[in-house]
Amino acid sequence: MKYTILIKLCTILFLGILLVNLNPVKIYADTDSIDDVVQGGDSFIGAADKEYLSREGMKGVSNMVYNVLLSLGIGIAVIIATVLGVQYILAGAEGKAEIKKSMIPFLIGCVVVFSAFAIWKAVVYALS
């Protein structure tokens, strides 16, 4: 029950971060003829080829994905740490021992996730 609330909160947080970091698509609806529509489509495709297939474009997309995933990882880590901390404060002696056991996988997960982000950033900068 309490994990479903946590999953819903994480989903809302992820979607919020994703929506903030997306670039809006420009929509041009004031065209006069089919030629204008085709020309607009060609210019859109040409802009995409130049912008995203270049090294700088790929680095920009990688940085955006990196920032979204890092923000999500930090948010989830903070939420789980807060939940474990509150449980630890409110638990008795036996409960504290169980919570300490569950903190070990949490800490290992944090080290793995944030090390992966550090390696990702190092590889992106090494290739640029």
Secondary structure, DSSP 8 states (H G I E B T S, - for coil): -HHHHHHHHHHHHHHHHHHHHS----------SHHHHHHHHHHHHHHHHHHHSSHHHHHHHHHHHHHHHHHHHHHHHHHHHHHHHHHHHH--HHHHHHHHHHHHHHHHHHHHHHHHHHHHHHHHHHH-
